[in-house]
Amino acid sequence: MMCGAPSATQPATAETQEIADEVKSQLEEKENQKFSVFKAISFRRQVVAGINFFIKVDVGDDKFVHLRVFKALPHENKPLTLSSYQTNKEQHDELSFF
């Protein structure tokens, strides 16, 4: 993987689901909505001064959201941050930088 360039889209892993679950409450607060379904489908990773994760999440009823989550470097000891997100996505929408 090239530093700064996002990886290819990959199927979600257990780690991806854990990351999505950790920022779920941040999204729910921003959207003023609770998600009963919150399943990570795929992801991309971008190495910066930490790691940006771009995650496609199934929120039920054929609706998807795209999350950008920042994971700081380990020595910074900071929590995961929901940096940005996109709603009203569909399963076929490409997971790209935003």
C-alpha positions in Angstrom: 0.0 0.0 0.0 1.3 3.4 -0.9 1.3 6.0 1.8 -1.4 8.6 1.2 -3.2 6.6 -1.5 -6.4 4.7 -0.5 -6.3 0.9 -0.8 -8.5 -1.1 -3.1 -12.0 -1.8 -1.8 -12.0 -5.0 0.3 -14.8 -7.0 2.0 -15.4 -5.9 5.6 -13.6 -7.9 8.3 -14.3 -8.3 12.0 -11.9 -5.4 12.7 -13.9 -3.2 10.2 -17.1 -4.1 12.1 -15.5 -3.2 15.4 -14.5 0.2 14.0 -17.9 0.9 12.6 -19.5 -0.2 15.9 -17.2 2.1 17.9 -18.3 5.2 15.9 -22.0 4.2 15.5 -23.1 6.4 18.4 -21.3 9.4 16.9 -23.3 8.9 13.7 -26.5 8.4 15.5 -26.0 11.6 17.4 -25.2 13.6 14.3 -28.2 12.2 12.4 -30.5 12.2 15.4 -31.5 8.7 14.5 -30.9 5.1 15.9 -29.8 2.4 13.6 -31.1 -1.1 14.5 -29.0 -2.6 11.6 -25.3 -1.5 11.3 -23.4 -4.0 9.3 -20.0 -3.1 7.7 -20.0 -4.4 4.1 -16.7 -3.2 2.6 -13.8 -0.8 3.4 -10.8 1.0 2.0 -7.8 2.1 4.1 -5.6 5.2 3.7 -2.4 5.6 5.6 -1.8 9.2 6.6 -0.5 10.4 10.1 -2.7 7.5 11.3 -5.2 5.6 9.2 -8.4 6.8 7.5 -10.9 4.0 7.1 -13.7 4.4 4.5 -16.4 2.0 5.4 -19.7 1.1 3.6 -22.3 0.2 6.2 -25.7 -1.4 5.6 -28.2 0.4 7.9 -31.3 -1.7 6.8 -34.1 -1.2 4.3 -31.6 -1.2 1.4 -30.0 1.9 2.7 -26.3 2.5 3.2 -24.0 5.1 4.7 -20.4 5.7 4.0 -18.2 6.5 7.0 -14.7 8.1 7.1 -13.1 7.1 10.5 -9.7 8.3 11.6 -7.6 6.0 13.8 -4.7 8.0 15.3 -1.2 6.6 15.7 -0.9 4.2 18.7 1.3 6.4 20.8 -1.3 9.2 20.6 -3.7 7.1 22.6 -6.8 8.8 21.0 -10.2 7.3 20.4 -11.5 6.6 16.9 -13.1 9.7 15.3 -16.0 9.8 12.8 -14.4 12.4 10.5 -17.1 12.5 7.9 -20.0 10.5 6.5 -22.4 10.3 3.6 -26.0 9.2 3.8 -28.5 8.1 1.2 -26.1 5.7 -0.4 -27.0 2.5 -2.2 -25.3 -0.9 -2.3 -23.8 -0.3 -5.8 -22.4 3.2 -4.9 -18.6 3.2 -5.1 -16.7 3.7 -1.8 -14.4 6.6 -2.7 -12.5 9.4 -0.9 -14.7 12.1 0.6 
